[in-house]
């Protein structure tokens, strides 16, 4: 088996792989491979297109027969008040006839050390199987809550602002970016979006796609929320399914909600996703009749790529020092013991040491705990996390933090 990054003439083959794996049509197979590549280069439609050469693939020994592939897409994320480089893993695909031949494993074994050398601090992916990706150091990351609201059970709360429809001829990119910044500065793992992430705004055409984006603007002109929804005509209740729902404060939430309520004659239910720390009970004027269902959903897996750099960025509580022994089977530079000193809410020094560790953990446990997925109270249930100090001491570095991610890749 040969594992390497793809060549320009193999770009089209990757698109075909993803089409088969994720069951969507790819209409470019009639074009020559270099024609498809040149068209993509002249009109890139996504960050994946811009970084096409970060695609890894496993080939048979002829170095031509592609078996498996995935993309490493560079993003910048928020982590504990810092901007960190994150590798988004997408397009993991294997042709059926080559499955269980170790192609994806081989790609990860080559890609993960390369990510470290390339300056990534974190990696994130959306798994088809958590057990599969745990083999490569990933662990459950962000959660989100899916709400299903009964629009007929909620009474509008008057707001002084108004909603703007995103339609051809109306560029609302600046307003949407301004709303995004609120969550990007609050939540660990939030992608700090760049211009390429907002191309959908300029392409939006609700009359052709039946997908509607509204921005709520306060009386003084400040944008305070936006949402994108599409009516699900196949559901008996004709649900309004929100693929985006972001707001800066209570007024922003209620302004968007009022727009949804204006559609309840034809649509009885709206579904939307929110961070777990958003208490919707304080925002909804009617909870008992308004919420049909509240579902906690796991939304992706996180991995620390560079332990030392992630520790240098981490928030802390109190003053002190902890010594951490990390086991990482894929990235040898992380497989070490680190003395971490912290004061005044931040890490002030990280160095490698031969000292006896206060905590022993795998890279999976370290990724989960440092990102802020859970409290230190969870450690008795973690088989890959061993304390040789008190839980109170450990909680100065490992504690629950706001986490959320909105970016697909």
N, C-alpha and C positions, 0 to 999 in steps of 0.2 A: 504494500500500500504506500502511496506517495501523498503527502499532505503539504499543501502550500497555498498561497494566496492566488486568486485567479488572474488570468490574463484578459486583455480587452476582448479577444475573440470568444471568450467563455462567458461573457456577461449575459448573453441571450440564453445560454443553457441554464444559468441560475434562475432566470425568470420562469423558464419552463418547469424547473424543479419546484419552485414555490407555487406555481399554478396548480400543479398536481397535488402537492402536499396539503395546500390550504383550500383546494377545490374552488378556484375562481378562474374565469377564462383569461387566457393570454392570447392576444390577437396578433402578435408580432412574429409568429413562427415562419410566416411566408417570406420574411425579409432575410437577407443575408446577415450573418452574425456581426460583421463589422458595420453594416448599415444600421442595425439596431443599436450598436454601441455609439456610433457617431450621432445618431438622433438623440440618444439620451444625453450625451455630452453637451450638445447644443441647446437642449431644453430639459435640464434636470428638474424633476418634479418633486424630489424629496431629498432629505439628508442622506438616505441610503444611496441615491443616485450620485450625490456629490462625493461620497466616500466609497464608491463601487470597488476600489482597489483594496478595501479592508475586508473583502469577502474571502473566507477560507473554504477550501474544498478538499475532499479526500478522493483520490483517483486509484484505479487499479494500477498495476505495475507498468502498464503501457503509458502512463502519464497523460492519457487522453480520455479514458472512460470515467466520467465523473459519477461518484456513488453518493456522496453526502456533501452538504454545504451549510454554512451560516455566515451572517454578516456581523462584524463588530463595528457599531456605529458610535462615533464620539459625540458626547454631550457634556455640557457643564451643568452640575446640579448644586443645590443648596445642601450644606451639611454643617450643622452646629455654628451657623453664622459665617461660614466660609464658602467659597466657590471651589468645587472639586471636579476633577475630570472623571467622567463615568463612561464606561463601555456598555452601550445597550446592545444586547444580543437579540438578533431577529432573523427571520427566514430560515430557521433550522429545518432542514428538509433532507430526506433520503428517498430515492426511488424505491418502490416496494420490493423489487427483486434484489436490492442490496441491503435491506434492513437486517439488523442483528449481526452485521459484519464488522462492527466497531468503527464505522466511518466517523460518526459524530464524536465519539470518545477521542479518536485520534486527532480530530480538529481541535477539541478543547485542550488536549495535552500540548499541542503546539501553540495555540492562541493565548492561553493564560500566561505563560512566561513572557510572551511577546507583549501582552498588555502591560505587564509590570515594567518591562524595559522601555515601553513607549510613554510612560508617565501617567497611566491611569491609576486612580485611587480606589474606585469602586466599579462594580459591574452590576447590571440589573437585567432581568429577563422575565418573560411571562411563560410559565411552564405548562407543558401538557402532562407532566408527571413530576411531583415534588421529589419523590424518591430518586428518580433518574438524575436530576440536576444536583441533588445533594452529593452525589459522587464526585462532583467537580467543585465543591466548596460553597455552593449556593444554599441559602436558607431563607425561610419565609420572611418577606419584607413587609410592605405596606398592607394594611387592611382598609376596607371602605365599607360604607353602609349603603345598601340599596333601599330606598323608600318608595313605596307605592301609596300614593295619596288619592283619597276620594275627593275629587274636586267639588262634588255636590254637598260634602259635609263641612266645607270650609267657607267662612264669610270673609270677603275682602276687607283689608285694612287700608283705608284711603292713604295714598302717598302723593306728594306734591310734584314728583318728577314724572317722566314719561319714558316710553320704550321706543327705540328706533329699530326698524327692520333692516337687516343687512341684505341689500339687493344690488344688482348691477348699477353702477354709477354712484354708489354710496360707499366710500372707503371708511370703515370704522376700525381700521387696524390700530390706530393710536389709542382709542378708547378701550379696546379689548386688551391691549398690552398693559394699560394702566391698571385694569382690574386684576390681571394675572400677577402683577408684581406683589400684591398683598399676600397671596399664598406662596409665591416663590420665595419670599423672605421669611416665611414662617415654618414651612414643613421640610424636614429632611427628605431627600430623594426627589424633591420637585425639580424638574428640568427648567433651567433658565433659558427660556426659548429665544431663538434668534430669528432673523427675517425669514429663513427657509421654513420655519414652523408656522408662519402666518400666511403662507401662500394660499391656503384654503379660504382666507378672508376675501382676497381679491377674486377668487374663482366662484364664490358663492352665487348661486342662482336659484332661489327658492321656488320659482315658478316652473323650473325644469326638473329640479330634484325632489321637490316636496319636502325639503329639509330647511327648516326655518331658524335663523339666528336673530335674536333680539338683544339689544344692549339697553339696560336701564340707566337713565341719566337723571341725576337729582336736579332740583329747581335751579341750583347755581351752576349747572352745566357739568358737574363732576360725574364721570361714569362710575357706577357702583355695583354693576353686575351684568353678566351676560349668560345666555343659554342657547343651546341648539337643540331643537326637538324635531321629531318626525312622527306623524301619525301612523300607528300600526293598524292598518285596516283589517288585518286578519284576526285580531283579538275581538272578542264579542263586545267588549266595552269600548273599543276604538281608543286604545291607550295612546297617550302622548309620551313617547320615549325620548328622554333627554340624554343626549350623548355628551353634552357639556353643560355644566351648571356651576358657576363661580360667582361669588359676591364678596364685597368688602365689609359690609355691615348689615344690620337688621333691615334698614331701609332698602338696600339692594336686593336682599332676599325677598322681601314682601312686594317690591316692585315687579320682580319677575313672576312671583306667584300670582299676582293680580292679573298678569297677562294670560297665564294658564287658566285662571278661573274664568276669564272672559270667553273661553272656548268650551266650557263645560256643557253647553247645550248639545254639542255633538260628540264630546269626548269626556267620559266620566272619570278617567283615571290618568294620572301622570306618574311616571317613574323617573327617578333621578338618583345619582350617586353623590355621597358627601364624605368628607373625612370623619373618622370615628370620634374626634373631639368636638365636632359641631353638635351642640345640643339643640336639636330641632324643636324640642318641647318648649323652649323659650321663644321661638320664632313663630310657631304656628298659632294662630288665634284659636284654633279648635284642634285639640290632640285626639280626644276619644273618638270623634266621628271622622277626623281627617286622615288618620294613618291607618291604612288597610294592613300593611305588612312592613316589617323592618328586618332586613336580612344582612347579617354580617358576612362579608365576602373577603377571602384572601385575594390580594391583587399583586402578584409578582413575587420574585425572589431576589435577594440582594447578596452580593459577595464583596468583601474587602479584597482588593487586588494588591494594595501596598499597605501592610500593617503599620509600618513606622510612620508614613505620611498621614494615614487616617488618625493615628493617635495624636499627632502634633496638632491636628485641627479640632480635636474633640473638646467638648465642654466638660467641666468637672464641677463637683460640689465640695466645698471645704478645701482644706490644705492637707497635703500628705503625699505618700508614694505607694504605688503598687507595682509588683513585679509579675509579669504575665508570661507564661510559657505557651506558645502557639504552635499547633501542629497543622501544617499545610502540605498535603501530598502532591500538589501540582506546582506550587511556586516555592522553590527552595529558599529564596531570600526571606520569606515570612516564617520559615520553620526555625524559630529561635526564641530566646527569652529576652524580654524588654522591660527595663526599669522605667517607670513612668512617674514623673513628679508633677504635681499640680497645685495651684494656688489661685485664689481670687476668681474662681469659676472657669479657669482654663488650664490646659496642660502647658507647663513651662519647660519641660525637658524630657526627651526620650533617648535612651541609649541601650545598646545591647549589653547583656551582662551574663555572668556565670552564677549569679546569686540564686538561691533557692526560691522558687516562685511562690507567690501568694495565691495565684490562680492558674490552673492548667485548663486549657480549652482547645478544641479544634477550631479551624478557621470558620466553620459553619456557626458554631456557638458565638465566636467573637464577632462575626458579622451581624448576627441577630442582636446581640446585646449592645454593641457600640452604636449601631444605627438608631437604637432606641425603641425596638419593637416591644419589649416587655420590661417589667420591673425585676429587680434582683430577687424578689420573692419567688420567682419562677425557677430558681436554680435547682431546688431539690428534684425537680422532674426532668432535668437536663442530664442525660447520661454522658454528654461530652463536655461538661463544665464542672470542674472540681475546685472547691474552695479550701484553702489552707489558712484563710483569715476569716474575720467575721463578715457576715452579710452587710452590716452597716458600713464597714470599711470598703467593701466591694461596690456598694451603692454610690460611693462618691464618684465613680467613673462610669458605672453601668446603671442607667436608670431609664425610665420610659420617657420618650420625647415625641413631639408631634411629627407624624410621618404621613406623607401622601404623595402620590404621583398621578399625573394626568396624561403623560405622554406615552403613546403606543409606538412600538418599533418592532 
